[in-house]
Amino acid sequence: MSNVNKEQWIEHQNHPVTRALKQAIYERIEEAKDQIVASSDPDHDRFLKGMIWAFNEVLEAKLDLTDESEDLNEISPGDTGTQGNY
């Protein structure tokens, strides 16, 4: 669990390194999907599906603003389209 405020989270989301990492993760997910389609190894398929699941958990992390103080917010899995802490 990390503590960041809303402004820090927004800055992180817009940082070029975060954007590049997010793009790399999307590419790895697509590569894994292609490997699953071409695979005949159920064990390897399960590994790739787990990897895809884990990457999606990272991509779906969001800032939880349920705490009224907004200066001690949790980062947790959430809405699709955002990415998380690393």
C-alpha positions as CSV (number, residue, x, y, z in Angstrom):
1,M,0.0,0.0,0.0
2,S,1.4,3.4,-1.0
3,N,0.3,6.8,0.3
4,V,0.0,9.5,-2.3
5,N,-2.2,12.5,-2.8
6,K,-4.4,13.1,-5.8
7,E,-2.0,15.5,-7.4
8,Q,0.9,13.1,-7.2
9,W,-1.2,10.3,-8.7
10,I,-2.2,12.5,-11.7
11,E,1.4,13.5,-12.2
12,H,2.4,9.9,-12.1
13,Q,-0.2,8.9,-14.7
14,N,0.9,11.6,-17.1
15,H,4.7,11.0,-16.7
16,P,6.4,9.7,-19.9
17,V,7.9,6.7,-18.1
18,T,4.5,5.6,-16.8
19,R,3.0,6.0,-20.3
20,A,5.9,4.0,-21.8
21,L,5.6,1.2,-19.2
22,K,1.8,1.0,-19.8
23,Q,2.4,0.7,-23.5
24,A,4.9,-2.1,-23.0
25,I,2.5,-4.0,-20.7
26,Y,-0.3,-3.7,-23.3
27,E,2.2,-5.1,-25.9
28,R,3.2,-8.0,-23.6
29,I,-0.5,-8.8,-23.1
30,E,-1.1,-9.0,-26.9
31,E,2.0,-11.1,-27.4
32,A,0.8,-13.5,-24.7
33,K,-2.7,-13.7,-26.3
34,D,-1.1,-14.6,-29.6
35,Q,1.0,-17.3,-27.9
36,I,-2.1,-18.8,-26.3
37,V,-3.8,-19.0,-29.7
38,A,-0.8,-20.7,-31.3
39,S,-0.1,-23.0,-28.3
40,S,-0.9,-26.7,-27.7
41,D,0.6,-26.7,-24.2
42,P,-2.1,-26.3,-21.5
43,D,0.5,-25.7,-18.7
44,H,2.1,-22.8,-20.6
45,D,-1.3,-21.5,-21.5
46,R,-2.2,-21.3,-17.8
47,F,1.1,-19.5,-17.1
48,L,0.3,-16.9,-19.9
49,K,-3.2,-16.4,-18.6
50,G,-1.9,-15.8,-15.1
51,M,0.6,-13.3,-16.5
52,I,-2.2,-11.5,-18.4
53,W,-4.3,-11.4,-15.3
54,A,-1.4,-9.9,-13.3
55,F,-0.6,-7.3,-15.9
56,N,-4.3,-6.3,-15.9
57,E,-4.2,-5.9,-12.2
58,V,-1.3,-3.4,-12.6
59,L,-3.1,-1.6,-15.4
60,E,-6.4,-1.4,-13.4
61,A,-4.9,0.1,-10.2
62,K,-6.4,3.4,-9.2
63,L,-6.2,6.0,-6.5
64,D,-8.9,5.2,-3.8
65,L,-10.3,8.6,-2.7
66,T,-12.7,7.1,-0.1
67,D,-10.6,8.6,2.7
68,E,-11.9,12.1,3.4
69,S,-8.4,13.4,4.2
70,E,-7.2,12.9,0.6
71,D,-3.6,13.1,1.8
72,L,-3.5,9.4,2.8
73,N,-5.1,7.5,0.0
74,E,-4.6,3.9,-0.9
75,I,-3.7,2.6,-4.3
76,S,-5.9,-0.4,-5.1
77,P,-7.2,-2.3,-8.2
78,G,-10.1,-0.6,-9.8
79,D,-11.4,1.0,-13.0
80,T,-10.0,-0.3,-16.3
81,G,-8.0,2.2,-18.2
82,T,-5.8,3.4,-15.5
83,Q,-2.5,2.0,-14.3
84,G,-1.0,1.3,-11.0
85,N,2.0,1.5,-8.7
86,Y,5.1,-0.4,-9.5
